[in-house]
Amino acid sequence: MPAAMPAAAPVAIPFSAVVFDLDGTLIDSARDMTRVLNRTLSRFDRPALSEAQVRGMVGDGSAALVRQAFAATGDALAEETLRMALADYLDDYFQDDEPPVLYPGVPETLAALAEGGVKLGLCTNKPERITRKLLDALGLSPLFGALAGGDTLPVKKPDGRHLSWVVEALGGGRAAMVGDNRNDVTAARAAGVPVVAMTYGYPRMPVQELGADLLLDRIADLPDALRRLGR
C-alpha cells in the first residue's frame, strides 16, 4: 500500500504588511460607544440614543460622533460646548472599565498572520490613547508593530496618508488594508493598496457598494482571501 503523501504546506501570504481598522473590523464597539455617549448626553441634558442610531454614526472619529449625537438629540451646540462634550466623552470612554468585545476568530487570525511573518498594523479614527487601552485589555498589543489613531497625525482616514504612515512604520513593502466602511476603502485606494471589507461591521451603506477588492463574512477566512488577493 503506497505511503500517504505529506500534506502540502500552506501558501505563504503574499503581503509583508496587513493594516487593520478597529471598530467594526476587530471589535464590536457600538455597544460601548453607545453606553459612554449616552452618559455624556445625559450630563448635557440630552435624551439617550439607541445602539442602532450610534452604529450609523461610527467611522469618522470621536469629534464627528459627538457632533452627530448632539445634532440628533436637540438643537446644535456652540463650538465651545461641543468641545466640552467631546472632552467629557473621551475622558469617560478612557476610564470606562467594561471589556471590549472581539468579533469571532480575531485573536486566532491575527496570531496566524503574525506567525506567518506578516507585520500587523492598526489604522483607526478612534483616539490613540483609547485604542491602546483597548488593545492592552484584549491582550492584542504585542501583535501590532505600528498604530495610528485618529489623533496621531494631522490627518486621518479617509486620507490615504493615515494608512501610508502605518505601512511605512511597519517597514514598507507590499501591504493590504482590512476594514469595514467607505473610509477604509477610500484610504486604501489613496495609498495604493488593495482592501478587504468585512461585511459585519458599520458600513453605513450596502457593503457591495463600498468598492472593496474582496468582501468577507468571517475574519477567519482572511488568510486565504489575502492569498487570492495577492495573486
TAZI-V356484 format. One record per run of one state. SS is the DSSP state (A for helix, B for strand, O for the rest). FROM is the first residue (numbers start at 1). LEN is the number of residues. Records with the same first field share a line. If there is no record, write none. Layout:
BEGIN
SS=FROM-LEN + FROM-LEN
END
This chain:
BEGIN
O=1-16 + 21-2 + 24-3 + 28-2 + 44-7 + 56-6 + 73-6 + 96-6 + 103-3 + 116-3 + 124-4 + 139-2 + 149-11 + 170-5 + 180-2 + 192-2 + 199-8 + 210-4 + 217-2 + 230-2
B=17-4 + 23-1 + 27-1 + 102-1 + 119-5 + 144-5 + 175-5 + 194-5 + 214-3
A=30-14 + 51-5 + 62-11 + 79-17 + 106-10 + 128-11 + 141-3 + 160-10 + 182-10 + 207-3 + 219-11
END
